[in-house]
Amino acid sequence: MKKRFLSIGLVLLTTSNVLLAKDIFIEDDKSLKAAIKKAVAGDNLILKNGTYNDMNIVFYGEGTEDKPITLKAETPGEVFIEGLSNLQIGGSYLNVEGLHFRNGYTPSKVVVSFKIDDERVAYNSKFTNNVIEEFTQKDREIRDQWIALWGQHNEISNNFIAGKSSPGPTIMVELKGNEHIHNHHQITNNYFGHKPRQGGPAGETIQVGSSYTSMAPSYTNIENNLFEYNNGEVEIISSKSNHNQFKNNVFFESEGSLVLRHGNYSNIDGNIFIGDGENEHMGGIRVINTGHWITNNYFYKLKGEQFRAPIAVMNGIPYSPLNRYNQVTDVVVAYNTWVETATPWHFSVGSNVEQSDVLPPSEIRSARPDRTVFANNLIYNSEKAEYPIHSYDEVDGIKFVNNVSNHANKSSVGEEGIAKQNLSMTALSDYLMVPGLSREAFYHGFGFDKITTDLLGNERANGNRVGAIASDANSGEALFDRENFGPSWFSTAQEAREASVIKASNSAELIAAVAAAQSGDVVELTAAHYTIDQPIEINKQILIKSSDAKQKATLNVTAANTAFLMLPKGNLHLDAVVMQGNGQQNAISTLDKYMSKAYDVAITNSELSHFDNVLDVSRGSFADTILVENSTFTDLNNGFMLNKETQNRGTYNVEHLTITNSSFDSVEGMIVDYHRGGYDESTIGGNLVFKNNVVTNSGKDQAQNLLIKNHGIVNVTLKGNTFKNNPVELVAVLWGEKDQKPVDNKVVESGEITIVQNLKLDLMY
């Protein structure tokens, strides 16, 4: 009787909970807190449509697999979380759906955390069908994460996530504690939109674990996601733990790679890497550590090298500490396809024995890959490509077997393992090319029987081939469809808008026109002279130009500090103008702080004189591109001062600085001071192009006796310039190890251009 009574009681309790489960509509922070406190399994906590500012949402409770507690928008996409806001989740079977985070940033270290505190951690919970868009820190130097995964069996799915500019991974999988390992988290069907260049390290889109938890088993699954224009740093995904899976993801024109940074035994299957055939920073897969299987991946038009190679197999450090580079061993790379990728395989990447005089033994990568197999892979190039392998050290631990290319292999390694075969490739859709070949002989290595399907999901037993695609595909079959990623209610498409031309005939109209313009508009100067007596703020894309390029308008600058003040997302283009200062102010400056997003500057066909600096920036500011063409600069104290990131953490103030076909005369100090400190390989490292310029009578008050300072900048082109009558000892110091060298420059009474082979930089790790 007692057991029966207990059974009936349980039934009544369950029935009671079902009856209590309900939709609860919420309109403010107070009602949300009350609803969360009372929520039971099956409840839907519905935020009414509208904008919610400064929300610290602490979502806790205990749902069940069949009856989760759900916090969701009344209408997906019509609930906006703004201001100083964040979300913490702690409990079981808690779902968050349909929210749009924008116009703000987290006041804590995380926007969405699957943990409230050590006692309230999320399990079996979901963050799905949401948007986090440019919810980035006001101060670019403040590190944060947008989503931190703790606990076990949690899911991030069908979200659109884009625009993070501050350092720190967009998504971080934490493994600190037994309750967070063996987590089996699912990161699936998300659309990771544009991630801007960061100008420093710690710009990963996803990081799974850390150096110091890298021996822990994670079992995180990252599958069916789109990474489009993810340019934060070299590691788009950084795997730093064991037993993770990366499957069927698309990396579209993204400046970085899927990197097996620490940890072992990952499965990388069916991923697509698409480049543009030109950008050398778009990579594929970088391999470190032990036991990975890399199968059925498709690489298209990739030109990266070394750390950003289509596939980069690294050298390790003997007896490496956890945070450096373990030797590559027991890796299988099989049934992959490289199309229009001339040199896809790079071995012993990072070999740096020659830098022993500037690096400690703990940084010397001399342990070559071993017990690694490359088999049944396909390489196709429509133009001659006879060097599929680039080796930076001896290649003696790689087994090449049954690989096929349509060109001879003259790489000096792997000759017997890469067979030349005439191939016909059929383009079925954009980016997708399928070979018309069938190869009877296959390498059947240990474990190869588990490779049962191909890139498109076809059974290999039904008609196997080398490469990622085992059998015929249907004409018109798309390699991927953007509609399959992210929330169904959100679209990245923007309505095309024709730029407006706003004419300004006096100084007041110029200031008013810039303020009223929409991004992309043109302000046309119709008068001969203008006075800028206050800084003009630039927070949009705008072109300011003379109406007649042959009769350039003159901007007389009397403002105390600067003529133009760059704000986040500002994009200023000055074309065919004359700017004159009084020698005390800058032509262009950035905000002193809170440069949360990148800006851009272009100066073309213009004349600037009598300024302190052409461009002076603040620490924490970052420009994606600064472009100077066909312009003259005279009677300045300095030119372009991009030198505020002096804390030696690998950061720098601009990604691309290009100065061409321009002249500099009577510049008292430096023409360019472009600084990057710290030994770091996770970023592009800056780009300086100084080409076909003339520099005269400059540098006389330069204490360092140097015209162009490019300390630590990785990519430097110094070509076709004339340096004449400059009283300095050095024009520039180039970095030989990065293959920097002067080309066709004329130096007359201006010191010399020197090359330092190995540059000594402060270690960051």
N, C-alpha and C positions, 0 to 999 in steps of 0.2 A: 504493500500500500504506500509506503514511504517513497519508493522509487517512482511509482506512478504519479504521486503528487508532485515530485520534482520535475518530471517530464512535462506535466500539464503546466506547471509554473513557467518552464522555459518557453513553451509554446506561447503562453499568454504574454511573456516579456517580449518575445520576438514580434508578435502581432502588434503589441503596443508601440514598439519602435517603428514599424511600418506605418502605423497610423500617424505617428508623430512626424515622420519625414515629410517635409513640405518645402515650398518655395517661399523664401523670405526676401522681400525687396528692401534695398538699402539705399539711402540717399546721402549719408554723411559718415564721417569717421566714428562718431559716437554710436550710431546705430549698427555700424559694422562690428565694432568691438562687442557690443551686446549680443549680436547674432552669432558671432564666433563662439562666444562663451556658452551659449545654449545649444549649439549645433549638435545634431545626432546623425548617425549613419543614414545616408540617403538624402539629407538636406541639400537644397540648392540655395546658396547665398548669392542673390542677384543684385549687382550694382546697377542702379538706374542709369540710363544714358546721361552723359554729361562729363564734365572735367572735375577731377579730384586733385587738389593741390596739397603738397606737403603731407603725404600719407605714409605713416610707418605701420604697415600692415603686418600683424603677427597672427598668422593663420595656423591654428592648432586644432586637434581633434582626433577622433578614432572612427574612421569609416571602415567599411568592409569591401572585399573584392566586388561583390554584387551591388553594394550600396555605398559608394564613396561619398564624402562630403565635397561639394563642388562650389568654388568661388568663381563666378563668371559674370560676364557683361550681359546686360539686358539684351542688347543687340551687339554681336561681335563687331568690333571696330568703332563703336560709338561711345565707349568708355575710355577716357584718357587719364592717365596717371602722370602728373606733372610736378614741377618744383622739386623740393628736397624730399624724395620719396624712395621707399624700398619695400621689399616683401620678404618675410621670413616664414618658412614652412616647417612645422614639426608635428609628427604624428604618423598615422597610417592611412593610406588610401585617401589622400587629399589631392584634389585636382584644381588647377587654375586655368581658366579658359577665356579667350576673347578680349584681353586687355591690350591697350596701346600705351606704352611708356614713351614719352617724348617731352621736349622742352624742360629738361631738368637734369638732375644727377643724384646719385645716392649720397646721403650724408654719412653713411658708414662705408665699409670697405667692399660691400657687395650690393648689387641691385636686387637680385633674387637669390636667396640662400635656402638650401634644403636642410637647414638647421637653425633652431632658435638659440639654443645653448647646448651644453654637453648632455643634458638630460632630455632634451626635446629635439630629436633628430627625425628626419623624414624617411619613411620606408614606403615602397609601393605607391609613390605619389607622382603626379604629372604636372608639368608646365607645358601646355599645349595650345596651339592656335592663337598665339599672342604675337605682338610686335614690340621690339625694343629698338628704337630708332634715334640715333645721335643723342642718347641719354648719357652724355659724356661729361667728365669733370670740367668745371670752369677753369681750373688750374691744370695744365697738361702735365705737370710734374707729380701730381697726386696719383698714386697707383691704386687701382681698384679692379674688381671683377664684375662682370655683368651677371653671370650665373655661377654659383658654387654648388657642386653636387656633393652631398654627404650621404651617409646611410647606405642603403642597398635597394636595388630593384626600383630605382626611380627613372623617370622618362622625361626627356625634352624632345618634343615632336611638333612638326608642322608650324614652326615659328618663323617669322622674318626678323633677322637680327643684323643690324648694319650701323656703321658710322662711329665706332669706338676710336677715339683719338688718344686717350690717356693710357699710360703703361699698365700692363697686367693682362693676363689672358681674358678673352671674352667669356669663355667657359672654362672653368677649372674643376677637374675631378680630384677630390681630396681623398687621401688614403691614410690619414694619420689616426690609427687605431683599428683594432680588430673588427669593430662594428662597421668599418667603411671599406674593408677589403672584400674580395670575392663579391663585388657589388652588383655585377651584371646590369649596370645602368644602360639605358637605351637612348642614344642621341640620333634621331631618325627623321627623315623627310623635312628637314629645315632648309631654309633659304638664307644663307649667309651672304648678304649683299656687300656692297663696297666697304672695304676696310682701308682707310687712307694710309699712305706711308707715314711712318711714325718718327723717323729720324733718330732711332735708338732701339735698344733691345726691349724684350718683354712685350712684344706685339703679337703674340700667338692668337689665333682664333680659338683653338681648343688645345688645352694641355691636360694630359691624363697622368696625374701623379707629379712627383718632383724628384730631384736627384736623390734626396735622402730617404724617399719611400720607394725608390725605383726597383727594389728587389721584391716588392709586395705583389701578390696576384690581384689584378683588378677585374679582368673579364668584362671590360667595358666594350659595348658594341656601338660603333659609329657607322651608320649605314644609310644610303639613299639620301644624302645631303648634297646641296649645290653650294659651292664656294665660288662666288663670282667677284672678280676684281679684289681679292683679298691680298693686300699689299703691305700688311703691317710689318713683317720681317721675313726672314728666310724660312722659319718654321710656321707654316699655316696650321698644321697639326703637329704637336710635339708629344710623342708617346714616351712616357717616363715610368713605365710599370710593365708587369708581365701579363701575357695571355689576353691581349686586346685584339679586337677584330675591326678592320677598316674595309668596308665592302660597298661596292656600287655607288661610290661618291663621285661627283663631278667637280673638277677643279678647272674653272674657265678663266683663262687669261689672268692668272693670279701670280704675283711676284713672290714665289716661295715654293715650298715643297711639303710633302707628307714625310715627317722625319721620325725615324725610330731612334730617338735620342738616347734613352736609357731603357733598361728592361729588356726582356727576352720573349721569344715564342709568340710573336704577333702574326696574325693572318691578314694579308693585304691582298684582296681579291676583287677583281671586276671593277676597278676604279678607272676613271677617264681623266686624262690630263690634256688640256687644249691650250696651246700657245698661239701666237700670232705670226710666227715665222721670223720675227725681227727682235723682239725684246729678249735680251740675254738673261734677264732676271727671273723668267718664268721657268720653274723647275718641275721635278717629278717626285721621285722617292729617294730619300737618303737613308743609307743602311749603316747601323752601328749595332754591336752586341750579337747575340746568339739565337739561333733556332727559328728565324723568321721564314715564312712561306709567302712568296710574292708571285701571284698567279693571275692570269686572265686580265691583266691591266692593259689599257690602250693609251698610247702616247702620240700626240699629233702636233707637229710643227713646233717643237721645242728646241731652243738654241742655247740653253743655259750650260754653264761649265762649272767645274769644281763643286762647291757646296750646292749649287743650283742646277746640277746636271740632270738630264732626264732620269738616269739612275746613277746615284753616287754611292759607291761602296768605299767606306773610309778606312784609313789606317787607324789603329788604336794606340794607346799609350801603355807600355808595359807596366803591370801592377797599378793600373789606373785607379785613382780615388773615385768615389761614387759620382762626383759631379763632373768628371771629364769624359774620356773616350775609351770604352772597352774594345778589345779586338773583335772583329767580325769573324764568326765561325759558324759552321753548320747551317748556312742559309741556302735556301732553294729559290731560284728565280726561273720560272718555267711558264711556257704558254702565254707569253706577253707579246704585244705588237707595238712596234715603233714605226710611224708613218711620217715621211718628210722630216725626219730627224737625223741629220747627217752623222753625228757622233753621239750615239745614245748611251754608251757604257763607259763610265769613268771609274777607274780602280785606284785604290790607295789615295783617295782624295784626302787632303789635309796633311800629307807627308811633309814634314818640316824640319828634317834633320839639319838642313843648311842654316837654320835660324838658332842653332845652339848657342851662339855667342850673345844673343839678346833674350833668350827664353830659358827658364830653369828646366831641369830634366823632367819635372812633373808635367811639362807642357809639350814634350817632344813626342810626336806620333810616328813611331817606327815599327809598330807591330802590324804586319801586312795581313790582309784577309786570308783565311785558311778554311779548308774543307767546305768550300762553297761551290754550288753547281749552277751553271747557266745552261738550260736545256730546252729544246723545242720552242725557241723564240723566233720571231719573224721581224726582219728589218726591211723596210721598203722606202726607197727614195727615187723620185722621178728624174733627178739629176745625179750625175756621178758623185758617189760618196763611198770612197774606198778605205776610209779610216773609221770604222764603227767603234773602235776602242781607243780611249786615251788613258794612258797609265802614268802615274806620278811616282812610281816605284816599281820594283821588280814584281811581276805578276806570276807567282809560283804556287799559289794556294787555291786557284780557281780551276774548276773543271768545265770545259766548254764541250758540249756534245749536242749534235743534231739541231743546230741553229741554222737559219736560212736567211740569206740576203740576196737582193737582186744585183749586187755589185761585189767585186772581189774584195777580200779583206787583206789590206796591206799594212795592218797595224803592228805587225811583228809579234803579236800574241794571239792565241786562239785560232791560228790558221786552220787547224784540222777540225775545229768545232763549229766553224761558220762556213757552210757550203754555199757557193754561188749557184743561184737557180733563177732562170727566167721566170718572172712573175707578171701576171696581169692583175691589176687592181681595178675594181669597179666601185665608183663613187655612188653610193645608194642614197645619200642625203648629205647635208652639211656636216663635214668633219668625219663622216663614216665611210671608210674604204675597206672593201672585203676582197681578199685574194682569191684568184681563180686557180687554186692548186690543191692537190691532194698528195700528201707524202706518206707513203706506206710505212716507212721505217720510223719508229718513235723510240725515244729513250724512255725506258720504264725503270726509273730509279725507285729507291725505297720510299714508300708513301705516295708514289705517283698515282696509284689506283684510287686515291681519294679525290683526285681532281676529276670529278665526274661531269661537270657542266662548264660552259664557256661564258664569255662576257655577256652574251645575250640570253643566257639561261638555257641554251640548247644542250641536250645530252651529248657528251663527247662520244659515247658508244655508237651513236647513230651516224657518224661520219667525221672522224677526227681529222684535225689538221694541226700543223704547228701554228703558233700565234694564239691570239686571244679569241678568235672567232673560229669555231670548229666546223660550221656548216653554213650553207647559203642563207642569206638574210633577204627579206622582201625589199624590193625597190621602194624607195620613199620612206623606209623605216628610219625614224629619227634616232640619233644616238642618245639624245636626252630631250626632255620637254620641261621648260621652266614652270609650266602650269602644275607640274607634279610636286613642287616644293613649296613649303611655307603655308600660311593660312589661306583658305579659299577666298576670304573676304577682302584680302589686301592685294593691291596691285602696285607694282613698281613703275608702271607706264606713266609717263608724264605727257600732257598735251603739248604739242609743239606750239611755240609762240614766236612770232616774228618780232625781231628787235625794233624798238622805236628809236627814232632820231630826235633828240631834243636840242634845239638851237639855243645858245646862250650868247647874248650880245653885250653883256657887262658882267662885272664881278658878282653882283648880287644874283643875277640869273644863273651864273655858273654854280654857285653854292646851292641855290634852290633846285637846280636841275639834277645835281648829284643826289640830293636828298630825296627827290621825288621819283627818280628813275627806278625801274625794276631791273632785276638781274638780267644782264645781257644787253641792256640798252646802250646807246651811243650818245654822248654829249658832244655836240659840234660847236666849236668856237668860231664865231663869225666876226668878232672884233679883232683889233690889232693888239690891244693891251688889256691885261686884267691884273688886279691886285688880290693876293691871297693874304688877308690879315688875320686869319684864324685857321687852325688846322681843319682840313676837310676830311671827315671820317669816311672810310671805305669799308663797307660790310657786305658788298654784293659784287657781281661781275659787271664792270663798267669800262667802256672805252672813251677816253677823252682825246679829241683830235682837232686839229685845225681844219677849217672848211676848205682851205686851199693849202695844200702841202708845200707849194712853192713860196707862199707868203705866210710863214709860221706865226701863229699867235704867241705872244710873250706873256708869261705868268711871272709877275714880280712878287716875290715872296717877302712879306714883312712880318709874318707870324713869328712868335718868339721862339718856338721849339722845332716845328716841322711844318711843311706844306701839306703833306698827306699823311694821315694816321691810319695804319692798317688795323682792322678789327678781324675777329675770327670769320673765316670764309670770305674775306675780302679778296677781290681779284681786280687789280688796277692795271690798265693798259694805257700808257701815254704814247701818242703817236703824232709826230710832226709838230712838236711844241718846243718853245724856248722857255727855260726856267732859269730865273736869276734870283739868288739869295743875297744876303748881306755878309756871308762868311761865318755867321754865328749859329745858324740853324741847319737842320737836315732837310733834304728834299723829301725823303720818305722815312717814316719810323713805324715801329709797332707799339702797341700798348705796353706799358711797363710790366703788367701782369694780366692774368686771365685771358691769354691767347689760347682758348680752348680748342680751336680747330685751325687747320692750315690755311694759309693765304697764298696768293700768287701776285707777282709783279712782272710787267713787261714794259720796256722802254725801247721804242723803235723810232728811227729817223728824227731824233730829237737832239737838243743842245742844252746842257746843264752846266751852270757855272756859279762860283762864289757860294758854295755850301760848306758846312763843316763836314758832313758825310753825304754821299748820295743815298745810302741806305744804312740805317743803324737799327739794330734789333735788340730785344730783351732776352734774358734767360727764360727758357720755357717756350719761346715762340718758335714756330716752324713754318717755313715756306716749302711748298711742294716744288714750285718752279719759279726761278728768277731768270728772265730772258732779256738780254740787251743786244740790239742789232743796229748797225748803221747810225751810231750816235757819237756825239763828242762831249767830252768832260774836261773842263778847264778851271784852274784856280780853285782847287778844293783842298781841304785838309786831308781827307781820306776818301776812298771810293766806297767799296761794299764791305761793311764790317759785320761779318757773320761769325763772331768769335766769342759768344757769351757762354757756351757750354763747356766750361773749363773744369768741371768736377770730375772729369776722366771716368765717366760711366758709359762711354760708347755713344753718347748723344751728339747731335750736331744741329745747326740752325736751318739748313736747306738741303733738299734732296738733289735738285738739279740747278746748278748755276752755270749759265751759258752766256758768254760774252764774245761776240763776233763782229768783225768789220767795223770796229769802233776805235776812237782815239782818245788818249788821256795825255793832257799837257799841264805841267805845273801843279801836280798833285803833291802836296808837301809830305804826306806820309805814305801809307800803303794803298795800292790799287785794289787789292783783295786781301782780306784776312778771314780765312774759312777754316774753322777748327773742329777737329774731332779727336778726343782723347780717350784712352782706354783700349786695351787689347780685347776686341770683341769681333766675332765673325757672324753674328746673327742678323746683321743689317747689310744693306747694299753698301753702306759706308760713305755715301756722298759721291757726287759727280761734278767735276769742274771741267768745263770746256772753255779754253781761252785761245781763240783762233783768229788769225788774220787781223790783229789789232796793232796799233802804233802807240807806244808809250815813250814820251819825251819829257826831259827836264823835271823828273819826278823823284821823290824819295829823299830829298835832302834833309828833312827833319825826322827821318825814320830811325829810331834808336837801334833797331835790329839790323839796319843796313840791308833791307829786304823789300822787294817790290810786291811780290805775290807770295803770301803765306798760305800753305795748304796742308798744315800739319795733320797727319792721320787720315786724310781723305783718300779713299781707296782708288777711285777712278778719276784720272787726271789726263786731259789732253792739252798739250802746250805746243801749238803748231802754227807755223807761217806768220809769226809775229815779228815786229821790229821794235827793239829797245835801243834808244839812242840818247846819249848825253844824260844819263840818270846817275847821280853821284851815290851809288850804293855798291856794296861788295857782292851782293847776290841778287839775281833776278828771281830765282825760285830754287827750292830744294825738292827734288823728286824722289819717289820711293821705288827703288829698283825691284824689290821683291814683288811688287804689284805691277810689274812690267811698264812702269812709267818712264818715258823718255822724251826728250825734246826733239821736235821734227821741224826742220827747215826754218828755224828762227834766226834772225839777224840781230846780233848783240854788238853795239858800238859804244865804247866808253860807258858801260853800264854793269860792270862786274861780270858775273858768269852764272850759268845754270849748272847746278851740281846734282849728282845722284847719290843717295845713301841707300845701299842695298837692303840692309835690315834696320828698320826703324824701331827704336826702343820705346815701348809704350807701357803704361802702368797696367798690371794684371787686374782684371775685374773679378776673378773668381777665387 
